[in-house]
Amino acid sequence: MAFLRKVARNPRSAPAVAAARPRASTNPNPTPIVICDEPTSAYYDDLVNAAGRHGDFATVRNLLNKRVRDGCFNTGDTFKFLTHTETSLSALHDLLRALSRLDRGFPGKSAFDALIARLCRLGRLEDALRAVETMASAGFGLNAVTFHPILNLLTRRGDFEEARRVVGLMRDHGVPLDLTAHNHFLTAHCFRGDLASAARAMEEIEREGLGADTRTYDALVLGACRAGKVGAAVGLLGRMEEEGVSPLYSTHVHAIKAMVKRGWGEQAAELVRVYGGRDRALDRENYGVVASELIRMKKVGEAKRVVEEMAEKGLIMGEKLREFYRSNSSATN
């Protein structure tokens, strides 16, 4: 029990009664569950990972059930005890067996989804697919969210053939693609500047009547920039505004970088000003990006005007921009 106390982050934690456990366990000495007065998701993550590292999957199972009852949901750190080591991943069979016995509904569904996401972050595609099959066999509901990490992994790799095979698996289980799943394909094509494939992906989205969200537009702006169609990228930003779709910070960055790279520094700065004054964090990001890109392109005069404008607006600069401002601004000289 000492190691559970050691990993607890809440200083007010106090020993409680050990939770009851099923008799079957991969560890002959199950670890008691010590719960603090005000548990958090991070607190439960620490307990799950400690039990997982000790091979105590009966405790892992109990913790995964109890954390949901306490309103502490699974996170990206829940299965952090799984690493790239063979020793760690050899425990996957016992972990899957424990998860298949979780409470029905949200506890089991969310735990499997979190595990699949962790395996994908480790690049363990076959293990992630194995978890999907175990999840389906155990009767936990599969949906598109379950497959998002898998499709993200495959499309980022450019393995579209395997990604399509996974889409077929989804259909076999009666799971249709949602907009996020389609966006994974769209983003991967746009990242490569493959506008023909991106157009086909958009046709699928439109055919299914899914509309477009911030990530859809982010991908399209990226694709236009990658293909050298910077004017079209700027036009897409305007269309987003017309439709009331808030762009991601990265969406502006795609356009700004492409414009400066083409030698359109002044136009990039003007674009930043057009969207200025609405979101101070966005202003700081956009002004910082255009200034940094101008410096990288050795456009010192243009960069100087941008950082001086940042200073006038009271926008926070990064260390490199502050040094550039101190060295080049007439206000400091």
Summary of the structure (lengths in Angstrom):
residues: 333
radius of gyration: 24.9
end to end distance: 62.8
largest distance: 75.5
contacts: 1054
relative contact order: 0.05
helix: 65%
strand: 0%
